[in-house]
Amino acid sequence: MKQFWIFDFGFSIGGSRNKIAFGLALAALLFALCSSAQAQQPKKVWRIGYLSSIDPAFESTRAEGIRLALRTLGYIEGQNIATEYRYADGKRDRLPEILAELLRLKIDILVVAGGIGPVRAAIQATKTIPIVMTGGGADPVEAGFIESLARPGGNVTGITNINQELGGKRLELLKEAVPRLTRVAVLYDPATELNVREVKEFLPAAARALKLTIQPLEARDINALEKVFAGDGKQRPDGIYVIRAGPLMRANEKRIAGFAAERRLPSIYATRQAVDSGGLMSYGADSAEIYRQVAWYVDKILKGANPADLPVEQPKKFELVINMKTAKQIGVTIPSDLLARATKIIR
């Protein structure tokens, strides 16, 4: 015997108006039932690992920039993503331990902030979890991280910011800002291989073309930084070029900018953070654009893309930032045509 379900909404369905009302009530009931069923199914929360070789204070700008870029793509912390942030505080030997901890948390993807050291440590820790580089100056093909920029071929993709290629441009801009410039001190951490190559292979040719003398200054620890800036006499430079690569230089960027200002030395850097901290100038990849690119990679991978097939990108936008407050403090008059080309001027 067949059974019939009868919904009694308390009115006759004889008239057309009541038929419409009945249809709407039925639709509302079905919608409520569907919504209730969906509510019982928890949403997938993707777990993102975030690894940095420096400390949270210095990493905050990049981490926040990437978080906001992910938000524009619909990824909201605590709703559909949960990010596990870990920092090595400039101690390279801590990277394996931190990575082991992240892997125990069953992360779905790993974002690596920094250069060659953290990326290499991440690759050694996992060959299966997708790794997204945020750009740190290393050539990932030369370093053996990927097969090619077009087809990475493994579990690594993301941004490569090959800073060495911009070294000549930075020297040129510093010379343009300070025409009397003849001797430039290059401050770098020799513990980072890329820094040594930039000082020995990339910058000398650019300096000769600009009729500049390069004065390499090694800084192996914070005490060495202070000694570098304490020197005077015949070898005193007319300006300083700061190579940011390596945890020591990144962690002490603000301090370095302060030293340069105290010594009235015009300085140029790769990132605008140093200029915000009191450095004179910076020229490098547009940070906001890199954050958007990193978020794009995360989005594609979480939606099922294979990192092996996602081409590694180089920055497409660059920014020139000039701090006019610092220029006034150290007695430098920036030419008007250079100011006209600046992306941002801090007054």
N, C-alpha and C positions, 0 to 999 in steps of 0.2 A: 504494500500500500504506500503510495507516494505521500510525502509530507511537504507542506507548504509553510514557509515562514511569512508571517504577516506583521508588517511594521505599522503600528497604530500611532499616527501623529495627531490624532484628535480632530481631524477634519475630513470632510468628504472630498473625494478626488474627481468629482463629477465635472466641475467647471475648469476652464482653461487656466484661470488664475491659480486655482488650487493645484492643478497639475504642475505648474511651474514651481510653486512653493514646495510641493512634494519632491520634485527633482532636486531642488537646491538643498533641501534637508538631507536627502539621501547622499548627495555628493559630499556634503559636510561630514556626514557620518563616516563615509568611506575614507575621506582625507584624514580624519582623526585616527581611524584605525591604522592607516598606512604610516602616519607620523609616529604613532605609538610604537609600531614595529621597528621603524628606523631608529628611534630614540634608544631602543634596547640594544642596538648594534653599535659598540664603541668605535669612534673614528680612529684610523691609523695615526699614531704619533711617531713621526720619524725622529730618530735619535742621531744628532749631528755631533761629531767630535771636532773640537777646535784646538789645534796645537800651536803654541807660540814659543819661540826660544827666549823671549824677553819677559818683562813683568807686566801685570795687568794695567798699571797706570799708563805705560807707554804704548801698550797694545790697544787701549780702549777706543781710540779714534777709528782704527781699522775694524775692530770687532763690531762696534756700533754701526759703522757704515754698511757692513755686510748684512747685519741684522735688519736694518731699515730697507736695504735693497731686496732682501728676501720677503719682507712684509708686503712690498708692492706687488710681489708675485703670488701673494696669498698665503705665505707661510708665517704663522703667528706663534710666537713663543708661548708655550703652555697650552696651546690648542691643538695644532697639528705638527709642531716640532718641539723638541727639547734639546737644547744645546749644552754639551758638557765642555766647559772651558778649562784648559790646562796650560800652565806656564812654567818654563824652565828657569826663569829669572836669570838668564845669561849663563847658566851652567849647562854646557853641552852634554856632560856625562849623565845628566838627569833624564835626557830624552828617551832612552829605552825603557826606563822605569815608568815614565808618564804614559808612554804609548801602550805598555802592557796593561796599565790601569784602564785606559780608554777602551782597549779591546775587550776587557772583561765586562765592560758595560754594554756590550753587544751593539755598538754604534752601526748605523747604516751607511755612513759616509764620513770621511775625514777631511777637514779643511786645514791645510798647513800654511800658517803665516810665517814668512821668513825665507831664508835663502837655502843654500845647498845642503847645510847640515841637517835641519829638520826634515827636509824632503827625503834625504838619503836614509835617515833613521826610520821614517815612516815606511819606506819601501822595504827595508829590512825586517820590519815588524809584521807586515801583511802583504800578501800577493793577491788577495781577494777583495778586500774592502776598497771601494773607489776612493781615490785620493785627488783632491782638487788643490792645485798650487795657486797661491795668491800673487806670485811674482816677486822674485828676490834677487834678480841680477844674474843668476846662473843660466848658462845655455843648457837646457835639459837634455838635448841630444848628445852634446859633448860629455856631459856628466854621466851619461848612460841611463838616464831615467826613462827615456822614451826612445822609440825607433826613429820617428821623424815628427816634425811639427804637424804635418797633414794627417798622419795616422800614428798616434802614440803607441798603439799595439799592446798595452798592458793595462794596469789598473790606475794609471796616473794621467791626468790631463789638467787643464787650467791655463793660467797666465804665466808667461815668461817675460820679465822686464830686464832686458839685456842692457844694463846701465853703462857698461864700458863704452858702448857705441856713442853715448852722449857726452863722454868726457871732454872731447874736443870742443863741443858746443858750449859746455859750461865754462871752459877756459876763455873762450871767445867772448862770452857774455860778461865775464868778470873783467876782462881787458877793456871791453866797451864801457863798462860802468866806471872803471878807474884807468884812464888812458896812461897814466904815469907808471902803471904796473910793469915791473921787470922780473921780479923774483916771487914765485908762488910756492908756498909750503903746501905739501900734500900730506894730510894727516890720515893715517890708516892703521888698521890692526893687522900685523903680519901673520897672525894665526889663521886668517882667512885667505885661502889660495887665490880667490878672485881679486882680492885687494892687491896682492903682490903683482898679479898679471897686469892689472890696470896701471899700476905705478911704473912697471918696467917695460910693458909692451905697448900700451895704448896711448898714454899721456905724453911721452917724450916727443913723438912725431908731431902731435898737435901743438905742443909748446914751441918747438922749433919754428913751425910755420908762423906762429904769433910773436916770435922773437922773445920768448919767455924762458927763464931758467926755472927748472923744477927742483925743489928741495924736499925730498922724501923725509917724513918724520914718523917714526914707528911709535905706536902707543900700544903696549902689551897689557897695561892695567891702568886704573884710574890715577895712580901716583905718577905714572909716566906722562899722562895727559897734562898734569900740572907742571911737570918739569919742562915739557915741550913749550908751554906758553910762558915760562919764566925766563927763557933765553933772550938775550939782547945782543947788541953789538953789530959787527959787520955782516953777520949772517941773518940778521933780522929780515924776514920776508915783507913784501909790500901787500900781500894778501894770502888767503888760505883757502884751499880746496879740501873739503872734507868728504872722505869716502865712507858712506854709512854702513856698508855691508859688515855683518858680524854683530853678535850680541853686545860686545863692549861698546861699540860706536853707537848703536841704536839706543842702548840704555842710558848713555851719557850725552845724548844729542843736545839737550837743553843746557847742560853744563858747558859743553864745548862752545855753543853759541855765546854763552855768558863770558867765557874766557876770551873769545875773539873780540867781543865788544869792549871788554876792559882794556885790552891791548890795542884798541883802535885799529883792528885788522879787518879790512873788507873780506867777507867770507861768502862762499857759495856751496850749496848742498844739493842733494838729489831730491829731497822731499820738502814740502811746504811746512811740515810740522816744525822743522828747525828754524824757519823764518818766523813762524808764529812765536817761537821761543826767544827771538831776538837776533837770529842770523840775518845777514844783509839780503841775500838772494837765494833762490832755488830754481832749478829747472829740471823737470822730470815728468813722468807720466801723470795724467790727471787722476787723482785718487778716487774721486766719485765715480768715474767711468770704470775703473778697475773693480770697485765694489759691485757695480751693476753686472760686470762680466762674471765675477765669481758667483754671484747669486744665480745667474743664468745657467752656469754649469751645474750647480747644485740642483736646480729645478729640473733640468734635463735628465740627470742621473736618477733622481728620485721618481721620475715618471717612466723610468725603464731604459734609458739610453745607456749604452756601453761606453765607458770612458775610453776604451781602446779605439773607438770610432769618432770621438769628439776631438777635432783639431785643436792643438795648443795655440793660443792667440798671443800676439804681441800688442802692447798698447797702441791705440790709434790717435789718442788725444794727449797733448802735452801742455804743461802750464808753466809760465814764468811768474814767480811771485817776488815782489820787492818790498822790503820793510823800510819805509821812509823815516820812521822814528829812529831806527838804527843808523841810517845814513846820516841823519842830522847829528846824532850822538858821536859818531866817529869822524865827522867832518868830511863826508863824501857827497858831492853834488852829482846826482844821477842825471845823465843827458835826457832831454825831453823826448827824443825819438825812441830811446829805450823804454822810457815810461809808457809811451804810447803803445808799445808792443806787449806790455805786461798783462797777464791774465787777471792778476789781483795785486792791488797796492795797499799795504798796511800803513795807515797814516797816524 
